[in-house]
Amino acid sequence: MAPKKLVIEIMDDAMADILRQKTAFEKLRIAGRMWQSARVFLRGAIRTEYPDWNEDQVNREIAKRISHGVVNDDPR
């Protein structure tokens, strides 16, 4: 299997200027909404992949994927 090609995305100057003008609160709100969007997206993907899973199983899988496997999926 070929190694993954590293891709580094760089923010353009216009977006950087916009974000510099945001207050700390506005930046935090943006980050929170991005986090919520990621969870909604993952929930839909996991529900499609595992339609028989209950809510707890789905939530554990979301945590596992968002944490890149750091969160232990063992329910103990």
Secondary structure, DSSP 8 states (H G I E B T S, - for coil): ------------HHHHHHHHTS-HHHHHHHHHHHHHHHHHHHHHHHHHH-TT--HHHHHHHHHHHHTTT-S-----
